[in-house]
Amino acid sequence: MSRTPALMVQTADALNQACAALISAPTATLDTEFMRESTYFPQLCLVQIATTDALWLFDPLAVELAPLWAILNARAAPLVLHSAEQDLELIYLAAHALPKALRDSQIAAAFLGIGDQVGYGNLVQHLLGITLDKSQSRTNWAARPLSEAQRHYAADDVHYLALIYPELCQRLADCGRLVWFEEECAALSTTQRFEPQTYGLWRRVRGQQLLRAPQRRVLQAIALWREQWARQLDLPRRWVLSDEQALELANSRGFRADILHGSQNARHKLNPDQIQDLRAAVDRARQLPIDDSPEWRSPSRLDPDTAALVTLMQTKVQALSRELGISAPLLATADDLQKLIAAPDAACKLNQGWRSQVVGAPLKQLLP
């Protein structure tokens, strides 16, 4: 496959032409470029897509990409990405839906023992012997016009992915793991992980481990307030309220508004309504009985017998990893093992799909 010139898509007509070509393309590769340093939500700056016949650079700062998302989410043919999670988050935020047939080359590499969470550049180097240019990895993708170096860098991310994906699939087919790979990738289309999460927000606050239970309850209310306002203002959560401010508020006997001023980390100046909203959230949290909120308690440690069994199972997983040439974390995580121990016959990852016989059955033989 020769190098296809990258076509910039910055008008509605160009977008419609690209979408028409994508409808019938048997396979397409996708990558995105975005900025997130000064916002809560990632700012999509570029979408790169390649097929066997074309390579496009879609500019969301110049043209509304709703038709593109509609085409991608309706396609039955595979859409291939590498380390897909952040790209899928951007698609979901834009379209509130995800493509049905997703494939992740990083997962394929893990099934082939090439590495756990191998980077795109390392995978291209491993399969093609080509070293990719990294000079634009920290560039400002929101700046316009894009330089030739930026366009070339962005195009590389889908051009070489289109080259290595067939090779990965052939290797997976040769060792009988192509169906496993497709089954694993099916989970990528689930959207729940991109919905707002409120449970355990206090654990994201640096220094929370030093607090007692009553303060943790207050800290969760503060963290929830911060998350809601960060989303509403589209600012990084620590720009709305720094971790240091959150901890100091949680430790204070009364609500101290002076804590909200003078932080170098919290760059957003709270207005009186926001401060009053925070005060009300803190007051409500302080009135709650500790026993009404068992989720605030730190997770209990494993008992000695369970901890020993987890260690034994991890040794078995490592042995299976070496035997099969599959990344150990892909086979089973520590959390997977604990769930299997707690309920050996329940519906869990190690009792379903390809893992059931490959990993679950051997691990169950270790159960007392």
N, C-alpha and C positions, 0 to 999 in steps of 0.2 A: 504494500500500500504506500504510494508516494505521498509526500507532504501536500495536504490540501490547503490552499490559501484561506485564511480566516476572513470571513465576511462580517463586517460590523452591521448590526441591526439596530437602527436608531429611528426608524420611521414605521408608521403603521403598515405601509405597503410592503416593506421589507420583512416585517414581522409576519404578515399573512402569507407571503411566499415561503418563508422558512417553515411555518406551521403546516402548510400544505405538503411540503416535502417530508416532514416528520411523521405524518399520519401513516405512511406506508413503509417507513424505514424499519427493517427487521431488528436492528439493535442500535441503540444510541448511548453515547457516554456523556456524562454531565459533571460539571464542577461549578463552583461559585467563588466569587471574591466578595468580601464584605468588610465593613468597619464596625467596631463595637466599643472602642475605647471610651467614648463619651455618651453612650446611650444604653438604655436597658435592653432594648430589642436590637438585634443585629441589623445594620443598614446594608441592604443588598446593593452592590455596586456593579456587578457583572455576572452574567450567566453564560457559561461556555458549553456548547453541545456539538458533538461530532457524530457523524454516521460514516458509512463507507464511501459516500459520495460528496459530503459537504462538512464544513466546520464553521459554526456561527459564534459570534460574540454578541450576545444580547445586552443592550444598554438600558437597564431599568430607570436610569436617571433621565433618559430621553424619550422613552416610549413605555406605555402601560403594558405589562406582560400578562395580563389576565388571559388572553387567547392562548399563550404558550402553556400556562398552567393547565388550562382546560384540555389541551391536546395531550400533554404528558400524563395527566391523571386519567385519561380515557384510554390510553394505549394498552394493548394486551401484550405487546412485544417488550422484552426486557429493557430497562433503563439501568445503565451500569455506572456506579460511582466508586470512589475509593474513600474509606473511612467516612461513611455516608451521613453520620448523625447531624452534623452542623448544616450540611446542605439540605437535608430533609427538614430540619427546623425552619429554614428559610422558605422552603416550598410550602410548608404547612401554615406558617404565619401569613403568607401571601394568598393562599388558596383555601385554607381550612380543610384540606384533603391531601392525600398522598397517592402517588402512582401505585398501581396494583402489582406490577411485576418489577421488583427491585433486585439488583444484584450488587454485591459489595466485593471488590477485588481484594480488600484487606482480609475479609473472611475466607475467601478462596485461598489466599496465601497461608492462612492459619491451618486450613485443612490439609495443605500440602507440606506442612512443616517448615515453611520458608521463614516464619517468624510470627510471634504474637504481636499484633498491632504494628506490623511493619509499615514504615512510611512509604509514600508513593515513589519518591526519588530512589529509595533503596530497592524497591520492587522493580522499577524500570532498569536499574543498574544490574540487578540479579538476573533478569530475564533477557534483556537486550544488550547489556554491556554499555549502555549510554548513560553519561553523567549529565543530569539536568542542571540548567542554570538556576541558581538560587538568589540571584542579585535583586530580584523584585519581591522577595518573600515578605518584606515589611514596607512595601510601597504604599502610598496613599491612593487607594482605589477609587476614592470619591472625587479625585481631581480630574478635570477635563481640560483639554483633550488627553486621551490616553497616548502615551508614547509608544513608539514602535517596540521598544524593549518590553513594556507592559503587555502589549498585545501578543507578542511572541511567547512570553512566559505563560500567559493565560491559555493560549492555544495549546501549548505543550501538555497541559494538564488533562486534556481530553484526547489529543492526538495519539499520545503513546498509550493511553488507557485503551483506546480502540484497537491498538496493535497487540497489547498483552492479554486482553480478555479472552480471545479465542484460544490462545496458548494455555491459559489457566484452565479453561473449560476442558480442553483436550487432556491435560494432565489429570484433572479430576475424573474424567470419564475412564481414563486408562486404569486408575486405581479403584474404580467403583464407588467414587464419592460424589459424583455430580448430583445425584438425587439428594444426598445429605446436604450439600451446599445450597441447593434450591430450597430445601425445607427450612434451613437455617435463615435464609434471606427472606422467607415469607413473613417473618416477624417484623421486618423493617417497615412494613406498611401499616402497622398499628399506630394510632395517633394519640393514645392516652398519655404517653410520656411527654408530650408537648403541651398538655393542659396545665394551667397554673397549679402549683403544688403549695400547700400551706402547712402540711405536717412537718414538724421537726425543723422549722426555719431557724430556731434559736441555735441549732448546732452549727450553722454557718457563721456565727459570730465568733471571731477569734477571742479566746480567753474565757469562753463560757464554761469550761470544765472547772473553773475555780469557784463557781457560784453554788449556793445551796438551793434546795428544791424550791422554796418560796421565791427566790430571786429568778430562778429559771422560768418559773411560771410568768413572771412579769416580763422577762426577756423575750419570751415567745410572743406576748402581746405586742411588744415593741418591734420585734422582727416582722410580725405580720403587718403591722402598720407601715413599716418601712417598705416592705415588698409591694403593698398596694399602691403607695404613693410613687414608688419608683416606676412601676408599670404605667401609672396615670401620667406622670411627668416625662416618661421615657428617658430616665437618667439612671446611671449606675446606682445600685442600692446604697453604696457607701458614700456617694455624693449627697444623698438625701440625709443620711444620718450615719456617722462613722461608727465602727465597732466600739471604739473607745467611749463615745458618747452613749451608745446603747448599754454598755456594761455599767457605766457610771449611773445612768438613770435607773437601771434595775437594782443597783445597790443602795440607792438613796431611800431614806425613810419617807420623804415627801417628794412631790414633783418639783424638781428644780429647773426652772426655765433657763437659768444662767448656763446650764450645761450645753444648751443648744446653740450657744454663740461662741465664736472664737476658735473652732476646730479648723485645722488646715486641711483635713481630709474631707469633711462634709462641705462641698462647694456650693450647694443650693441653700439659699437663705429662706428659712421657713417663714411663712406668713402667719398672722395671728390665728386664722382658721385652722391651719395645719397643726399649729402648736396646741390649740384647744382640742383638736381631734386626738392628738397623741396623749394629752393629759387624761382625756376620758378613757382611752384604751388602757392606760396604766392603772387608773383608779378601778376600773372593772376587774382587771386581773388581780389586784391586791385584795379584792373582796371575795374571790373564789376560794373555797376550801381546797387544801392540797389534795385530799382524797378524791375530789371530783375530777382530777386530771392525772390519772395514772401514767399517761404517755409522757409526762415530763421526766419520769425517772430514767436514769441511765440504764441501758441494757445490762441485764445481769450476766455475770461471767458464766462460762460453761462449767458444769460440774466436772470433777477430775476424770470420771469414766467417759463422759461424752467427749471431752477434750482429747483424751487418749485415742478414742475411736476416730475422731476427725483427723488426727495426725496419721493414723494407720491408713485411712482412706486416701489422704493426700499422697502418701508414699505409693499407693496402688495407682493413683491417677498419673503420677510421674512415670511409673513403669509403663503404663498403657501409652502415654505420650511418646515415650522412646520407641516402643514396639510398633506403634501405628504411624509414627511420624506426623502427629497432629499436635498442635499447640495445647499444652495442658489446661490453660484457662478456658479454652474453647470446649474441652471435654467436661470440666466441672469446676466450679468455684467453691470456696469454703462455705458460702451461703447455701449452695446447692447440696453440699454434703450434710449440713445441719438439718435441712428440710427433709432429706431422705432418712436420716436417723430418727427424727421426730415422728415421721409418719411414713413408714416404708412402702405402704401400698396406696398412698394418696396420689392424686394427680399433681405431679410436679415435673420439672424439666427432665430429671433423670429417669422418670417412668414413662416418658413419651417420645415418640419419633425415633430417630436414628440412635439417640443416646440410650434408649431403653435396653437394647441388647449389647451395644458396644461398651457402655460405661455402667449403666444402672445394674445390670445383672451381676457383673463381677464384684461390684461394691456391696451388693446385698449379701453376697456370700461371706462378707466380713462381719455382718451384724450378729450379735450374740443371740 
